[in-house]
Amino acid sequence: MTQPQILVDAEMAKQIAAANGPVNIVDATGTLIAVCTPVKFPHSPYTREELEAAREEARKNPKAGKSLAEVMEHLHRAAEERQ
């Protein structure tokens, strides 16, 4: 299943591409409707193609990864070990 796409105008595309990280997308009233992370911003070592390949691999093997709870547990343990 492919993800839905939203076509943005040239100005919005330029603003998102210029971002150095996640961008809040708001409607005309200022209500947050999405958070967008540019596919390749200056600090990202990955290309659009590499990210899409990783997404596709994750879709094919959903049990191969770790849950958010498992990742958080690992990070908490690592932080405790550093103290």
C-alpha positions in Angstrom: 0.0 0.0 0.0 1.4 3.3 -1.0 1.2 6.4 1.2 -1.1 9.2 0.1 0.6 12.2 -1.4 -0.2 15.9 -1.1 0.9 18.1 -3.9 2.4 21.4 -2.5 2.9 24.6 -4.5 6.4 25.7 -5.4 6.7 28.2 -2.5 5.8 25.7 0.1 8.2 23.1 -1.4 10.9 25.7 -1.3 10.2 26.5 2.4 10.2 22.9 3.4 13.4 22.1 1.4 15.2 25.0 3.2 14.3 23.7 6.6 17.0 22.3 8.9 14.7 19.8 10.5 11.0 19.2 11.2 8.5 21.9 10.1 5.1 22.5 11.6 2.4 22.8 8.9 -0.5 25.0 9.9 -3.8 26.0 8.3 -5.0 29.6 7.7 -6.1 29.9 11.3 -2.7 28.7 12.7 -4.0 25.3 13.7 -1.3 22.6 13.5 -2.3 20.0 10.9 1.0 18.2 10.4 4.6 18.0 11.2 6.8 17.5 8.1 10.4 16.3 8.2 12.2 17.1 4.9 13.5 13.9 3.3 17.0 15.3 3.0 17.9 18.2 5.0 21.6 19.2 5.5 22.3 16.9 8.4 20.8 13.8 6.9 23.2 11.3 5.5 20.4 9.5 3.6 19.0 10.1 0.1 15.3 10.0 -0.7 15.8 6.6 -2.4 17.6 5.1 0.7 14.8 6.3 3.0 12.1 4.8 0.7 14.0 1.5 0.4 14.1 1.4 4.3 10.4 2.1 4.5 9.6 -0.6 2.0 11.8 -3.1 3.8 9.9 -2.2 7.1 6.6 -2.7 5.4 7.6 -6.1 4.1 9.0 -7.2 7.5 7.0 -5.4 10.2 8.1 -7.9 12.9 11.8 -7.3 12.2 12.0 -4.0 13.9 11.6 -2.9 17.6 8.5 -1.3 19.1 8.7 2.2 20.5 8.5 0.8 24.0 11.5 -1.4 23.3 13.5 1.5 21.9 12.6 3.7 24.9 13.5 1.0 27.4 16.9 0.6 25.7 17.5 4.4 25.8 16.6 4.6 29.4 18.9 1.8 30.3 21.8 3.4 28.3 21.2 6.8 30.1 21.2 5.1 33.5 24.5 3.3 32.7 26.2 6.6 31.8 25.4 8.1 35.2 
